[in-house]
Amino acid sequence: MSNLTSPYDELADAYHATIDPDGAGLIDPTFDALAGEVRGQRVAAVACGQGRDARRLADLGAEVVGIDASESLLAHARELERQSPRGIEYVHGDAQDLRPLADASFDGVVCYMALMDIPELEPTLRSVARILKPDGWFVAVITHPCYKSPAHGELVDHVEGTYRRIAGRYFEEGPHNSATRWEILPRVAYHRMLSTYVNTLVGAGLSIEQMAEPIGDRPVWKEAAGLLYFKCRAAR
Ligand SMILES: C[S@@+](CC[C@H](N)C(=O)[O-])C[C@H]1O[C@@H](n2cnc3c(N)ncnc32)[C@H](O)[C@@H]1O
């Protein structure tokens, strides 16, 4: 029995009830576009939580394994799988080693909105590279490190009536008090500079093929990017 836990264990019911209570799966056209044609592919959803990303990939035709450190979120994922089977396997494990997953066993890996919750980036990305087959792909989605740095806020431009994003403490990498985040998220998150993400991806052998910064729904996210997407490729 593993003693691996996640700060999400205590928040699991609230997270599940807010994020995807009926289990319909992730709705994110930018994610779908970057993942591309996944039909028939074996895909790992790393840090899958209650499985909304895993369900989306399965609905797009992939054979999916979801892995997460939170048994409480995985319980929701497994219950949704029981209610509406998609053939998804859920595994309890640490993204920083992905020990339950074999080398070179996946065509693709996704990590949706989770790298900021994982303490160590380098072993996580090295583990992603390890489980990918040659030429396999990796899609990661994170809160934008430039606009959601450890200190941030919003200003209203009274001339234009539009929003401005202010961001500070950008160079302070590592854990920070993230109490300003949504209440369904833990109070600690891990900040890295954009260059750290890029250099660590490349250092793990994951070359960047594409990035995306879609315009969001809230007024402030029409002025600055709230999310950052990477699509990477393992070596042939
Ligand atoms: C914001 S949630 C995202 C979950 C899911 N991908 C989604 O989009 O709903 C972050 C997830 O990262 C997981 N997590 C944090 N640290 C982890 C680790 N070391 N190994 C595996 N999962 C981890 C948490 O348990 C949580 O499920």
The ligand as an SDF file (V2000), in Angstrom:
LIG
                    3D

 27 29  0  0  0  0  0  0  0  0999 V2000
   -5.4670   21.1710  -10.8930 C   0  0  0  0  0  0  0  0  0  0  0  0
   -5.4770   19.4290  -10.6950 S   0  0  0  0  0  0  0  0  0  0  0  0
   -5.6610   18.9280  -12.3780 C   0  0  0  0  0  0  0  0  0  0  0  0
   -6.2630   17.5830  -12.4800 C   0  0  0  0  0  0  0  0  0  0  0  0
   -6.7520   17.2140  -13.9000 C   0  0  0  0  0  0  0  0  0  0  0  0
   -5.6480   17.1230  -14.8340 N   0  0  0  0  0  0  0  0  0  0  0  0
   -7.7840   18.2090  -14.3430 C   0  0  0  0  0  0  0  0  0  0  0  0
   -7.5120   18.9580  -15.2950 O   0  0  0  0  0  0  0  0  0  0  0  0
   -8.8540   18.2640  -13.7300 O   0  0  0  0  0  0  0  0  0  0  0  0
   -3.7850   19.0140  -10.3260 C   0  0  0  0  0  0  0  0  0  0  0  0
   -3.5960   17.5260  -10.1120 C   0  0  0  0  0  0  0  0  0  0  0  0
   -2.2070   17.2460   -9.9060 O   0  0  0  0  0  0  0  0  0  0  0  0
   -2.1400   16.1380   -9.0320 C   0  0  0  0  0  0  0  0  0  0  0  0
   -0.7800   16.0300   -8.4970 N   0  0  0  0  0  0  0  0  0  0  0  0
   -0.1140   16.9260   -7.7430 C   0  0  0  0  0  0  0  0  0  0  0  0
    1.1210   16.4580   -7.4500 N   0  0  0  0  0  0  0  0  0  0  0  0
    1.2220   15.2450   -8.0500 C   0  0  0  0  0  0  0  0  0  0  0  0
    2.2430   14.2660   -8.1410 C   0  0  0  0  0  0  0  0  0  0  0  0
    3.4400   14.4490   -7.5450 N   0  0  0  0  0  0  0  0  0  0  0  0
    2.0070   13.1390   -8.8310 N   0  0  0  0  0  0  0  0  0  0  0  0
    0.8110   12.9370   -9.4310 C   0  0  0  0  0  0  0  0  0  0  0  0
   -0.1990   13.8240   -9.3860 N   0  0  0  0  0  0  0  0  0  0  0  0
    0.0050   14.9650   -8.7140 C   0  0  0  0  0  0  0  0  0  0  0  0
   -3.1870   16.4490   -7.9920 C   0  0  0  0  0  0  0  0  0  0  0  0
   -3.5330   15.3390   -7.2010 O   0  0  0  0  0  0  0  0  0  0  0  0
   -4.3080   16.9650   -8.8940 C   0  0  0  0  0  0  0  0  0  0  0  0
   -5.1230   15.9210   -9.3120 O   0  0  0  0  0  0  0  0  0  0  0  0
  1  2  1  0
  2  3  1  0
  2 10  1  0
  3  4  1  0
  4  5  1  0
  5  6  1  0
  5  7  1  0
  7  8  2  0
  7  9  1  0
 10 11  1  0
 11 12  1  0
 11 26  1  0
 12 13  1  0
 13 14  1  0
 13 24  1  0
 14 15  1  0
 14 23  1  0
 15 16  2  0
 16 17  1  0
 17 18  1  0
 17 23  2  0
 18 19  1  0
 18 20  2  0
 20 21  1  0
 21 22  2  0
 22 23  1  0
 24 25  1  0
 24 26  1  0
 26 27  1  0
M  CHG  2   2   1   9  -1
M  END
$$$$
